Amino acid sequence: ALAALLPCVGKSLMPAFAPMSQPVRMHAIGAVSSTAAPATSVAAAGVARGGVAPSLLACGGVAAAAGIAATRRRQPQRSQRGSVAVKAQEDLWQPRLEDWSAGELKAARDRAASMQGPTADYKGPRYEGPSSVTAEFINSLISIQEQGVLMPKRDAYLMVLDVISSLRKESTVGDVSIPQGKHLTIVGDLHGQYWDFMNLLKLAGRPSSDAPFVFNGDFVDRGSWSVEVIMTIFAFKLKDPAHVFLNRGNHEMLETNILYGFCGEVGSKYDMGLFDLFSEAFRNLPLCHLVDKKILVLHG
């Protein structure tokens, strides 16, 4: 039995999840502060094979009871139900369990390329391929994220797609070499804590050819800034693919992301199509790295 709730993120959150083989219906249930204290009580939820008992957990950490109550309050009048049923069908989202084919990824890239650009008042970086990710790009990305501004959806989609392409070329067990006279930085369990991440970079410096980094899993979930954390890590990876290494942790997994907040956060800040691409990127992560043929680094 599971008896826990997780921090709430954003305003457009998903209600209780049916078993994973069933579609999940999306509802907007009102504004929720990202700084709200986590809820601490909920009826015990039975966990069945292949999913979670319905009506007991919510993606992003909203109490199931609150989601049900909000849904009931918004029940349409009988005369409205036909049109609402059509809208509800459009809002269905089902977790994708299989890998993406090359053709599907190309179609996703074409859709992303056709997305509308940012508004005129956007002052952040624009992504135009891996070569556009420079030190200035990352400085600008970090700056806007600290102000609560996100990258345009088009750019976020294309960045994640390029990370998928990069990760598909890597081995399950990667090799890392420490430059002579230099050091390797290993970072673990950031869990969506953006400000801790920024403080860590101030102490350790940023990844470069002389200062390789291994990000040892659990980049997301639990914290309220998982999107900002993973976009920063992916930017580092695109800038220095030969010197930034990513390991898969237990929170780079679809089921865990649904239960512990990343799913709801991406749905609130962007959309579930981008979450599906993040899931594909996570499926392609190496499991571990061997440092100078001597030290094995893995999340465990």
Secondary structure as GFF3:
##gff-version 3
##sequence-region A 1 300
A	DSSP	beta_strand	24	25	.	.	.	ID=ss1
A	DSSP	beta_strand	47	48	.	.	.	ID=ss2
A	DSSP	beta_strand	51	52	.	.	.	ID=ss3
A	DSSP	alpha_helix	64	73	.	.	.	ID=ss4
A	DSSP	three_ten_helix	78	80	.	.	.	ID=ss5
A	DSSP	alpha_helix	81	90	.	.	.	ID=ss6
A	DSSP	beta_strand	92	93	.	.	.	ID=ss7
A	DSSP	alpha_helix	102	113	.	.	.	ID=ss8
A	DSSP	three_ten_helix	130	132	.	.	.	ID=ss9
A	DSSP	alpha_helix	135	146	.	.	.	ID=ss10
A	DSSP	alpha_helix	153	167	.	.	.	ID=ss11
A	DSSP	beta_strand	173	176	.	.	.	ID=ss12
A	DSSP	beta_strand	185	187	.	.	.	ID=ss13
A	DSSP	alpha_helix	194	204	.	.	.	ID=ss14
A	DSSP	beta_strand	213	216	.	.	.	ID=ss15
A	DSSP	alpha_helix	226	239	.	.	.	ID=ss16
A	DSSP	beta_strand	244	247	.	.	.	ID=ss17
A	DSSP	alpha_helix	254	260	.	.	.	ID=ss18
A	DSSP	alpha_helix	262	269	.	.	.	ID=ss19
A	DSSP	alpha_helix	272	283	.	.	.	ID=ss20
A	DSSP	beta_strand	288	291	.	.	.	ID=ss21
A	DSSP	beta_strand	295	298	.	.	.	ID=ss22
###
